[in-house]
Amino acid sequence: MRHKNFFLGIAGNIGAGKTLLTTELSERTGWHAYFEPVIDNPYLDDFYADMKRWSFHLQIFFLSKRFQAQKKMLEAEVSFIQDRTIYEDAEVFAWTLNRLGHLGDRDYANYKALFDTMLEFIRPPDLIIFLKAKPESLLERIKHRGRESEKAITLDYLKILDEAYAEWLVRAQKLTEVHPIDTDKVNLLTESHKIDEIVEFVRRHDCVSAETLVGCEDVPGTRRGEDSSDDKA
């Protein structure tokens, strides 16, 4: 199905570099960027301190905010990029919390029913760029960026999320095209030309070349002329 705008989803585990890539692609393309609500999240600190107590509250908050962003994106007249897809909330994070016993079966069933209802009103991404990295690398990046709320994140938790992502990707590939990037091999923070290559890949994507796609024809193929040194991963 052709749409008037292009929907690019950036997926990946905690610390994979989603925010960095979303920011850089938005600056290069002029597409609207929708970021994950982390800084203004009222539950995140409590969640990492007591996952069993706050898992349901946190997941409902993320699901609500992601659905609101999805609604705005669908109403937009330009193409857009989403930092983490709504599918990851339910099929990776909520699923993992239920598996670990932090999100009880009753709450998980309630959450999943709400998510399944939301799916009837949202549009899948035209393309998902999946950023992958070893859990050990993710933990180092998380420590480096120094968010107070993330100090409680463990390597074991990242490994379980990594397993959940591997299972979700099989289903995601049936939903839309998924393009993986190994950020252990590609440093998006220092190798600006790699981001330019990603822009070119998006431009070459079949949907991007559709004449009816607003914004896609204006994607620049040149660098911004400066590298970002901010730790946005």
Protein Blocks (a to p, Z undefined) as FASTA:
>chain_A
ZZfbdcdddeddehilmmmmmmmmmmmnopacddddfklpcklmmmmmommlmmmmmmmm
mmmmmmmmmmmmmmpcbdcddehifklmmmmmmmmmmmnopacfklmmmmmmmmmmmmmm
cccdfbdcdddddfklmmmmmmmnopaklmmpcfklmmmmmmmmmmmmmmmmmmmccddd
dfklmcfklmmmlmmmmmmmmmmpmklmpmklghjlmpcfbdehiacfbdfZZ
